[in-house]
Every structure is written in structure tokens, then in C-alpha cells.
Amino acid sequence: MHIAEGYLPPLHAAAWGVAAAPFVVHGVRALTREVKAHPESTLLLGASGAFTFVLSALKIPSVTGSCSHPTGTGLGAILFRPPIMAVLGTITLLFQALLLAHGGLTTLGANVFSLAIVGPWTGYGVYRLLRRSGVPLMVAVFFGAFVADLSTYCVTSVQLALAFPDPSSGFVGALAKFGGIFALTQIPLAVSEGLLTVLVMRLLSQSSKGDLARLGVLLPGKKKEAVVR
């Protein structure tokens, strides 16, 4: 979903940057509070950011001016909630734009809005809803990561359709075209990301059970039960 440097019209790029900014500012405050209150979270925060960086760097060419790849935001959203994931995702996208020429600075706001804001919020929302409904933890983790991935690309499709409406069918036709192309690669990638996130969460439930209990993902002393935060 990384929209390439200079691909969006300047007005669109600026508007998405303005839309993303309040979420990132809120996330910085949430991250600062978390680190001050729980310095031991630093390692897990770094791991969540690294998970997002590595997965979202595995790009597959897709729609002109964009690409397909896993997003890796579901894990951090479940562990630390979406506001903090907005910051981790923004840092990831900034470094990828500067170091990997993946995305760009002019399109950073649009990419942040889709990957670091909408993806984590929708994925976490699905995860929380499933947990409240009594769904087992790992099933909820799978669908949380799956939806976080797919919703990111739904927003990217909207962004591209708004910027480049179809000459005959307008925004709706462009949205169907962009979304249909993304779906070919993204649905299998979302399934794979969901499974990988479950695997990582299982490993964390064994190696970092205390941290997961403090974060509210696991009940203290139990690996498979979780509370809804």
C-alpha cells in the first residue's frame, strides 16, 4: 500500500497528512506515558515496531504507484492498542521512505493514515469484539491481524480512487478497479499475516507471559485465557 513518492496530487497528499497528524500526536502522548509508567515495555515495543518494519518491507508490485505486502500492525495494536501503533507505524514508514525508497515523504501522511491508523484501529476493534464474544484468544488474534491488513488496502484503494477517478465511471469505478487488483494479492497475504501473528503471539505467551498479563492480553498465570481491555 506504500503510495510512491510524488504520486498523489499535492492537495491530496497535504489533506491526508493533516488527517493523520492528530492520531500521531495522540499516539506520541500514549507512548510516552507507557514508557514512563512501564520501562520494561521498551523491548516489546521495539519488537512490535520491528515486526511491522520487516513485514511491510516485503513488497510485491501491484497497482501503479503502489504495492502489496503484509502490514504487521495487528500485533502491536493488540499488545499496546492503536494509538501507540500509530507512532510505531509512522516511524516504520518514515524509515522505509528514507532508507528503502519504499513510499515517500510527500505521501507519508496518506500511508500513515492507511497503515498506521485505520489498520490498527479496525484490527483491534475486531479483536476486541471477538474476545467479548468469548472467541478463543488465538482466533481473535488471527482475525485482528487479518482485518488490520485488509482494511489498510481498502483505505489505499479509496485514496487512489479519490486522486484518480475513472474517466467514465468516476470514483466508484476507480475504487472497484483498484480494490479488485489489490484483492488478488492481498487476501492471501492477509491470511498469511494472520497465521504468522498467531505464531508470534504463541511464542510471546511462553517467553513474555508476565508482560502479556500486565498488558491485559493474558490472565495472570494462564497462557490461553485473555481478558478484554
BELZI-V635681 format. One record per residue. N is the residue number from 1. RES is the residue in one letter. OMEGA is omega in degrees with one decimal (none if undefined). Layout:
BEGIN
n=N res=RES omega=OMEGA
n=N res=RES omega=OMEGA
END
This chain:
BEGIN
n=1 res=M omega=-179.4
n=2 res=H omega=176.9
n=3 res=I omega=-170.3
n=4 res=A omega=177.9
n=5 res=E omega=175.7
n=6 res=G omega=-174.7
n=7 res=Y omega=179.8
n=8 res=L omega=172.3
n=9 res=P omega=-176.2
n=10 res=P omega=-178.9
n=11 res=L omega=177.9
n=12 res=H omega=-179.6
n=13 res=A omega=-179.9
n=14 res=A omega=-178.3
n=15 res=A omega=179.4
n=16 res=W omega=176.0
n=17 res=G omega=177.8
n=18 res=V omega=-179.7
n=19 res=A omega=-176.8
n=20 res=A omega=-170.8
n=21 res=A omega=-178.5
n=22 res=P omega=179.3
n=23 res=F omega=-179.8
n=24 res=V omega=177.8
n=25 res=V omega=176.8
n=26 res=H omega=180.0
n=27 res=G omega=177.5
n=28 res=V omega=178.3
n=29 res=R omega=179.2
n=30 res=A omega=179.1
n=31 res=L omega=178.9
n=32 res=T omega=178.4
n=33 res=R omega=-178.8
n=34 res=E omega=-178.1
n=35 res=V omega=179.0
n=36 res=K omega=-177.4
n=37 res=A omega=-175.6
n=38 res=H omega=180.0
n=39 res=P omega=179.9
n=40 res=E omega=179.0
n=41 res=S omega=-172.5
n=42 res=T omega=-178.0
n=43 res=L omega=-179.5
n=44 res=L omega=174.7
n=45 res=L omega=177.6
n=46 res=G omega=178.9
n=47 res=A omega=178.1
n=48 res=S omega=177.4
n=49 res=G omega=179.4
n=50 res=A omega=177.8
n=51 res=F omega=178.2
n=52 res=T omega=-178.1
n=53 res=F omega=-175.7
n=54 res=V omega=-177.3
n=55 res=L omega=-176.7
n=56 res=S omega=176.1
n=57 res=A omega=-178.5
n=58 res=L omega=-170.3
n=59 res=K omega=174.1
n=60 res=I omega=179.7
n=61 res=P omega=-178.3
n=62 res=S omega=178.9
n=63 res=V omega=178.3
n=64 res=T omega=-179.5
n=65 res=G omega=-178.8
n=66 res=S omega=-179.4
n=67 res=C omega=176.3
n=68 res=S omega=178.0
n=69 res=H omega=169.8
n=70 res=P omega=-180.0
n=71 res=T omega=177.7
n=72 res=G omega=-175.6
n=73 res=T omega=-178.0
n=74 res=G omega=-177.9
n=75 res=L omega=-179.3
n=76 res=G omega=179.1
n=77 res=A omega=179.5
n=78 res=I omega=-177.8
n=79 res=L omega=-170.5
n=80 res=F omega=-178.5
n=81 res=R omega=-171.7
n=82 res=P omega=-178.7
n=83 res=P omega=178.7
n=84 res=I omega=178.7
n=85 res=M omega=176.4
n=86 res=A omega=179.1
n=87 res=V omega=179.7
n=88 res=L omega=179.0
n=89 res=G omega=178.7
n=90 res=T omega=177.4
n=91 res=I omega=178.4
n=92 res=T omega=-177.9
n=93 res=L omega=178.8
n=94 res=L omega=179.4
n=95 res=F omega=178.5
n=96 res=Q omega=177.8
n=97 res=A omega=-176.4
n=98 res=L omega=-172.4
n=99 res=L omega=-174.3
n=100 res=L omega=-174.0
n=101 res=A omega=-178.7
n=102 res=H omega=-170.1
n=103 res=G omega=-179.8
n=104 res=G omega=179.5
n=105 res=L omega=-179.9
n=106 res=T omega=-179.8
n=107 res=T omega=-177.2
n=108 res=L omega=-179.5
n=109 res=G omega=179.2
n=110 res=A omega=-179.8
n=111 res=N omega=176.5
n=112 res=V omega=-177.2
n=113 res=F omega=-177.3
n=114 res=S omega=-173.8
n=115 res=L omega=-171.1
n=116 res=A omega=-178.1
n=117 res=I omega=-176.8
n=118 res=V omega=-179.8
n=119 res=G omega=178.9
n=120 res=P omega=-178.5
n=121 res=W omega=180.0
n=122 res=T omega=178.3
n=123 res=G omega=178.4
n=124 res=Y omega=178.5
n=125 res=G omega=178.2
n=126 res=V omega=178.3
n=127 res=Y omega=-177.1
n=128 res=R omega=178.9
n=129 res=L omega=179.8
n=130 res=L omega=179.5
n=131 res=R omega=177.6
n=132 res=R omega=179.9
n=133 res=S omega=177.2
n=134 res=G omega=178.9
n=135 res=V omega=179.0
n=136 res=P omega=-174.5
n=137 res=L omega=-173.1
n=138 res=M omega=175.4
n=139 res=V omega=178.2
n=140 res=A omega=177.8
n=141 res=V omega=178.8
n=142 res=F omega=-176.3
n=143 res=F omega=175.5
n=144 res=G omega=178.8
n=145 res=A omega=179.7
n=146 res=F omega=-178.2
n=147 res=V omega=177.2
n=148 res=A omega=178.3
n=149 res=D omega=-174.9
n=150 res=L omega=-178.6
n=151 res=S omega=175.8
n=152 res=T omega=-177.6
n=153 res=Y omega=172.9
n=154 res=C omega=179.0
n=155 res=V omega=177.9
n=156 res=T omega=176.8
n=157 res=S omega=177.3
n=158 res=V omega=-179.6
n=159 res=Q omega=-179.7
n=160 res=L omega=179.9
n=161 res=A omega=176.6
n=162 res=L omega=-177.9
n=163 res=A omega=-174.6
n=164 res=F omega=179.0
n=165 res=P omega=178.8
n=166 res=D omega=-178.2
n=167 res=P omega=-177.2
n=168 res=S omega=-175.1
n=169 res=S omega=174.7
n=170 res=G omega=-175.7
n=171 res=F omega=-176.5
n=172 res=V omega=179.6
n=173 res=G omega=178.7
n=174 res=A omega=178.9
n=175 res=L omega=178.0
n=176 res=A omega=-179.1
n=177 res=K omega=-179.3
n=178 res=F omega=180.0
n=179 res=G omega=179.5
n=180 res=G omega=179.0
n=181 res=I omega=178.4
n=182 res=F omega=-174.4
n=183 res=A omega=-177.0
n=184 res=L omega=-179.3
n=185 res=T omega=-168.5
n=186 res=Q omega=179.8
n=187 res=I omega=175.7
n=188 res=P omega=178.4
n=189 res=L omega=179.1
n=190 res=A omega=176.4
n=191 res=V omega=179.4
n=192 res=S omega=179.1
n=193 res=E omega=177.9
n=194 res=G omega=179.8
n=195 res=L omega=179.2
n=196 res=L omega=178.7
n=197 res=T omega=175.6
n=198 res=V omega=179.1
n=199 res=L omega=179.1
n=200 res=V omega=179.7
n=201 res=M omega=176.6
n=202 res=R omega=178.3
n=203 res=L omega=178.9
n=204 res=L omega=-179.9
n=205 res=S omega=176.7
n=206 res=Q omega=-174.6
n=207 res=S omega=-176.7
n=208 res=S omega=-176.1
n=209 res=K omega=-179.9
n=210 res=G omega=179.1
n=211 res=D omega=-180.0
n=212 res=L omega=176.2
n=213 res=A omega=178.8
n=214 res=R omega=179.8
n=215 res=L omega=177.3
n=216 res=G omega=179.0
n=217 res=V omega=177.2
n=218 res=L omega=170.0
n=219 res=L omega=179.1
n=220 res=P omega=176.7
n=221 res=G omega=179.8
n=222 res=K omega=-177.2
n=223 res=K omega=-170.2
n=224 res=K omega=179.6
n=225 res=E omega=-179.8
n=226 res=A omega=174.1
n=227 res=V omega=176.9
n=228 res=V omega=-179.7
n=229 res=R omega=none
END
